[in-house]
Amino acid sequence: MNNYQRLLALSVYRGVLRRPIGRALLAVAKAQIGDQADALIEARGALAEELANGHHLNSLLTALGLEVLSEENAFTVTAAAGDAVPAETMQAAAHDLAALYDTAVAVTTDTTPPLLGNQPADAPLDRPWGEQTEALVRWHSKNGCGEFVFHTAFLWRNGSMKAVEHIDPIRLSDLKGYEMQQATACDNTLAFINGYPANNILLYGDRGTGKSSTVKAILNEYADRELRMIEVPKEYLHELPDLTDRLSALPMKFIVFIDDLSFSGNDDNFSALKAVLEGGLATRPQNVLIYATSNRRHLLRESFDDRDGSELHAADTIQESVSLSDRFGITLTYIHPDHQRFIEMIRLMAADMDMPLTDEQLYTIAQELSSRRGARSPRYARQYLIDLKHKWKTE
């Protein structure tokens, strides 16, 4: 059996052949068994193009190895869940991995030993892959599976996920004030990660108080414990059932993040989120939580017409307007701090930036921000201090 036929016989790792490098590798292996030189040259060129597009240059095994490690199949999902992989699946995985490795080596024109390149940290791809199934089981149990292996944050839209390449590096230690709210959110998240019952969370309150930053900091705090986050813009909330179905089959823990949540009347997204939170026939999976931020306690915008209009059962309309927020098990309130607490926040932020400020300077900054911005906003304070430090450096 030649390498092309071995690839055609893949079972567990068959999905690799639908990925860019795997697909190009298959084309080269096919061209090798024919006698048409032009077809082989063209196939090699297409493979080289894919390697260059992925910035792997000539490191074929590195590029193919990344596709192998990020596969979602019966072997990787079971391993990521920490369950025992059946012997038949182990054997099939070893067969597939050997075929992929051997073919990659065979089509390499470089005369140097196998082009391993720079593999991910602790990835067990430093020798022939067919011998690495046990090591891969351990690796996936630690790192997860599928597209969630190399990325922790994603954006969902139009029925698909796109990895976030540059995540906001904010940490909980960067956020000053609101310690009680942060502790509650962390306790809930840790319970979720450890397999205990946990609640969806609504973070609502004044603008610039760190609601969204708290959620992002939680991801940065616990990403190494197989926590992943998927941000869903509110205009795509009607796709939530599709997303939760997709995630329910995976062993990792997921937070669905909805930022700046609010609805107008007759919004289909309102009903979709309400059903997923609680009350729908298809309930939220146990490995998914929803964390949402809003400047409004009542997420459905309500006008005086709603209260005094012509509807016969106006009380039902009012009840509907508060029913969504009530479905979050935990509600955390963020309000602008009083003057003294605002000064303390500024002092702590300045200390983190190595900016020694006198009490008089702190008071002046707090007064200026309160009057200029009309609110004691921690966000405005951080922006002000960043600008101030820049001016210090340039003076």
C-alpha positions in Angstrom: 0.0 0.0 0.0 1.5 3.3 -1.0 1.3 6.5 1.0 -1.6 7.9 -1.0 -3.6 4.8 -0.3 -2.6 4.9 3.4 -4.0 8.5 3.6 -7.2 7.4 1.8 -7.6 4.8 4.6 -7.5 7.3 7.4 -10.3 6.9 9.9 -9.9 8.7 13.2 -7.7 11.5 11.8 -9.6 11.7 8.5 -10.5 15.3 9.2 -6.8 16.3 8.7 -7.3 15.7 5.0 -10.0 18.4 4.9 -7.5 20.9 6.4 -5.2 23.1 4.1 -1.9 21.3 4.8 -3.5 17.8 4.9 -5.4 18.4 1.7 -2.2 19.6 -0.1 -0.2 16.7 1.3 -2.8 14.3 -0.1 -2.5 15.9 -3.6 1.3 15.5 -3.6 1.0 11.9 -2.5 -1.4 11.2 -5.3 0.8 12.9 -7.9 3.8 10.8 -6.7 2.2 7.6 -7.9 1.5 8.9 -11.4 3.9 9.5 -14.2 3.0 13.1 -14.9 5.8 15.4 -13.8 3.7 18.5 -14.3 1.0 17.3 -11.9 3.7 16.5 -9.2 5.3 19.9 -9.6 2.0 21.7 -9.4 1.0 19.7 -6.3 4.3 20.5 -4.6 3.9 24.2 -5.5 0.4 24.2 -3.9 1.8 22.6 -0.7 4.6 25.2 -0.6 2.1 27.9 -0.9 0.0 26.6 2.0 3.2 26.4 4.1 4.1 29.9 3.3 0.6 31.2 4.0 0.8 29.7 7.4 4.3 31.1 8.0 5.7 27.6 8.3 8.0 28.0 5.3 9.6 24.6 4.7 8.6 23.0 8.0 6.0 20.6 6.7 5.9 18.4 9.9 5.4 21.5 12.0 2.4 22.7 9.9 0.9 19.2 9.7 1.6 18.6 13.4 -0.5 21.7 14.3 -3.4 20.4 12.3 -3.0 17.0 14.0 -3.0 18.5 17.5 -6.0 20.7 16.8 -8.1 17.8 15.4 -11.5 17.1 17.1 -12.2 13.4 16.7 -13.1 10.3 18.8 -9.6 10.0 20.0 -8.8 13.6 21.0 -12.3 14.3 22.5 -12.1 11.2 24.7 -8.5 12.0 25.8 -9.4 15.6 26.6 -12.3 14.4 28.8 -9.8 12.3 30.8 -11.7 9.1 29.9 -10.0 5.8 28.9 -9.6 5.7 25.2 -10.8 2.3 23.8 -8.1 0.0 22.5 -9.6 0.0 19.0 -9.5 3.8 18.9 -5.9 3.9 20.1 -4.9 1.4 17.4 -6.7 3.3 14.7 -5.2 6.6 15.8 -1.7 5.1 15.8 -2.3 3.8 12.2 -3.5 7.2 11.0 -0.6 9.2 12.7 2.0 6.8 11.3 0.5 7.3 7.8 0.5 11.1 8.1 4.0 11.2 9.5 5.5 8.8 6.9 3.9 10.6 4.0 5.1 14.0 5.2 8.6 12.7 5.4 8.4 11.0 2.0 7.3 14.1 0.2 9.9 16.3 1.7 12.5 17.4 -0.7 14.9 18.6 1.9 17.7 16.2 2.7 17.9 17.1 6.4 16.2 14.8 9.0 12.5 15.2 9.5 11.5 18.9 9.4 10.1 19.1 13.0 10.5 22.9 13.2 9.1 24.6 16.4 6.4 22.5 17.9 4.1 23.8 20.7 5.5 23.5 24.2 5.4 19.9 25.5 3.7 18.6 22.3 4.7 15.0 21.8 5.7 15.2 18.2 9.5 14.8 18.6 9.6 11.3 17.1 7.5 9.2 14.7 3.8 10.0 15.5 2.5 6.5 15.4 4.5 5.8 18.6 3.1 8.8 20.4 -0.5 7.9 21.1 -0.1 7.4 24.9 1.8 10.8 25.1 -0.9 12.4 23.0 -3.6 11.1 25.4 -1.8 12.9 28.2 -1.3 16.0 26.2 -4.9 16.3 25.2 -6.1 15.7 28.7 -4.2 18.8 29.7 -4.7 21.0 26.7 -8.2 20.1 25.4 -9.0 19.3 21.8 -10.0 20.8 18.5 -9.7 24.5 17.7 -9.7 25.2 21.5 -6.2 23.7 21.9 -4.2 26.8 20.8 -6.7 29.6 21.5 -8.8 30.5 24.5 -11.0 33.2 23.2 -13.4 33.2 20.2 -15.9 35.4 18.5 -19.1 33.8 17.2 -21.0 35.1 14.3 -22.9 33.7 11.3 -22.8 30.2 12.6 -19.0 29.9 13.0 -16.2 30.7 15.5 -13.2 32.9 14.8 -10.3 32.7 17.2 -9.2 36.0 18.9 -5.5 36.3 18.2 -4.8 39.2 20.5 -6.6 39.0 23.8 -6.9 41.9 26.2 -4.2 40.9 28.8 -6.1 42.5 31.7 -5.7 40.6 35.0 -7.8 40.8 38.2 -4.9 42.4 40.0 -5.2 45.3 37.5 -8.8 46.1 38.5 -9.1 48.3 41.5 -12.2 48.3 43.7 -15.2 46.1 43.4 -13.4 43.3 45.2 -16.6 41.7 46.5 -18.0 41.5 42.9 -14.8 40.0 41.6 -14.6 37.5 44.4 -18.2 36.3 43.7 -17.5 36.0 40.0 -14.3 34.0 40.7 -15.9 31.7 43.2 -18.7 30.9 40.7 -16.2 30.3 37.9 -14.0 28.0 40.1 -17.1 26.0 41.0 -17.9 25.7 37.4 -14.4 24.6 36.5 -14.3 22.0 39.3 -17.6 20.5 38.1 -19.9 21.9 40.8 -23.2 23.7 40.1 -22.7 27.3 39.0 -24.8 30.2 37.9 -25.0 32.5 34.9 -23.9 36.0 35.9 -25.3 39.4 34.9 -22.8 42.3 35.6 -24.7 45.5 35.4 -24.2 49.1 36.4 -22.5 52.4 35.5 -20.3 52.7 32.5 -16.5 52.4 32.9 -16.6 50.5 36.2 -14.9 47.4 34.9 -17.7 45.0 34.1 -16.4 43.7 30.8 -12.8 43.8 32.2 -13.8 41.6 35.0 -15.1 38.9 32.6 -12.0 39.1 30.4 -9.7 39.0 33.5 -11.5 35.8 34.6 -10.6 34.1 31.3 -6.9 35.2 31.7 -6.9 33.9 35.3 -8.3 30.4 34.5 -7.4 29.7 30.9 -4.8 27.2 32.0 -7.6 25.1 33.6 -9.3 24.4 30.3 -11.6 27.5 30.5 -12.5 29.0 27.2 -14.6 32.0 26.3 -16.8 32.8 23.3 -18.1 36.3 22.8 -21.5 36.4 21.1 -22.6 39.9 19.8 -26.2 40.4 20.7 -27.4 40.5 17.1 -26.4 36.8 16.9 -28.1 35.6 20.1 -30.7 33.8 18.0 -27.8 31.4 17.1 -27.2 30.5 20.7 -28.9 27.1 20.5 -26.6 26.2 17.6 -23.6 27.3 19.6 -24.5 25.5 22.8 -25.3 22.3 20.8 -21.8 22.5 19.4 -20.2 23.0 22.8 -22.2 20.4 24.6 -20.2 17.5 23.0 -16.8 18.9 24.2 -15.2 18.2 27.5 -13.9 21.7 28.1 -15.7 24.5 30.1 -17.0 27.4 28.2 -18.2 30.9 29.2 -20.4 32.6 26.6 -19.8 36.3 27.0 -22.4 38.9 25.9 -21.3 42.4 26.3 -23.5 45.5 26.6 -26.7 43.6 26.7 -30.1 45.2 26.2 -33.1 44.7 23.9 -35.8 46.7 22.2 -39.4 45.4 22.0 -40.1 42.6 19.5 -36.5 41.4 19.4 -36.2 37.7 18.5 -32.8 37.6 20.3 -34.5 38.3 23.6 -36.6 35.1 23.4 -33.6 33.1 22.3 -31.4 34.1 25.2 -34.3 33.7 27.6 -34.9 30.1 26.5 -31.2 29.2 26.8 -30.8 30.7 30.2 -33.8 28.8 31.6 -37.2 27.8 30.5 -36.5 26.3 27.0 -37.0 22.7 26.1 -33.3 22.5 25.1 -31.6 23.7 28.2 -28.1 25.1 28.6 -25.4 22.3 28.7 -23.6 21.7 32.0 -20.3 22.8 30.5 -21.6 26.2 29.4 -22.2 29.4 31.4 -23.4 32.8 30.3 -21.8 35.9 31.6 -23.4 39.2 30.4 -22.7 42.8 31.0 -25.2 45.7 30.8 -25.7 49.2 31.8 -29.3 48.4 32.5 -30.8 46.2 35.3 -34.0 45.7 33.2 -32.6 44.3 30.0 -35.7 44.9 27.9 -36.1 48.6 27.2 -39.4 49.8 28.5 -41.2 53.1 27.7 -44.1 54.9 29.2 -46.2 53.7 26.4 -45.5 50.1 27.6 -46.9 51.1 31.0 -49.8 53.4 29.9 -50.5 52.1 26.4 -53.6 50.4 25.1 -52.6 46.8 25.9 -55.3 45.1 28.0 -52.7 43.2 30.1 -50.0 45.9 30.7 -48.7 44.1 33.8 -47.7 41.2 31.6 -45.6 43.5 29.4 -43.9 44.9 32.5 -43.3 41.4 33.8 -41.7 40.4 30.5 -39.3 43.3 30.7 -37.8 42.0 34.0 -38.0 38.3 33.3 -34.7 38.0 31.5 -32.5 39.6 34.1 -34.2 37.4 36.8 -33.0 34.3 35.0 -29.4 35.1 35.8 -28.6 33.2 39.0 -26.1 35.9 40.1 -26.4 39.7 39.6 -23.3 41.8 40.4 -23.8 45.6 40.7 -21.1 48.1 39.6 -21.7 51.7 40.5 -19.3 54.7 40.4 -17.3 55.0 43.6 -17.6 57.9 46.1 -14.9 60.6 46.1 -12.6 59.0 48.7 -12.8 55.5 47.1 -12.1 57.1 43.7 -9.0 58.7 45.0 -7.8 55.4 46.5 -8.5 53.7 43.1 -6.4 56.3 41.3 -3.6 55.9 43.9 -3.5 52.1 43.4 -3.5 52.4 39.6 -0.7 55.0 39.7 1.3 52.7 42.0 1.0 49.9 39.4 2.3 52.3 36.8 5.2 53.4 39.0 3.8 56.9 39.2 4.3 58.3 42.7 1.6 60.9 43.2 1.2 63.2 46.2 -2.2 63.4 48.0 -2.7 66.8 46.5 -2.1 65.5 43.0 -4.5 62.6 43.6 -7.2 65.0 44.8 -6.7 67.3 41.8 -6.9 64.4 39.3 -10.0 63.0 41.0 -11.7 66.4 40.9 -10.7 67.1 37.3 -12.0 63.7 36.1 -15.3 64.1 38.1 -16.0 67.5 36.6 -14.7 66.9 33.1 -16.3 63.5 32.5 -19.3 63.9 34.8 -18.6 60.6 36.6 -16.0 59.0 38.8 -15.1 56.3 36.2 -12.2 53.9 36.9 -11.9 53.6 33.1 -11.4 57.3 32.6 -8.9 57.3 35.5 -6.8 54.6 33.9 -6.8 56.4 30.5 -5.9 59.7 32.2 -2.9 58.1 34.0 -1.6 56.4 30.9 -1.7 59.8 29.1 -0.1 61.5 32.1 2.8 59.0 32.3 3.4 59.4 28.6 3.7 63.2 29.1 6.1 62.6 32.0 8.4 60.6 29.7 8.4 63.2 27.0 9.1 66.2 29.2 
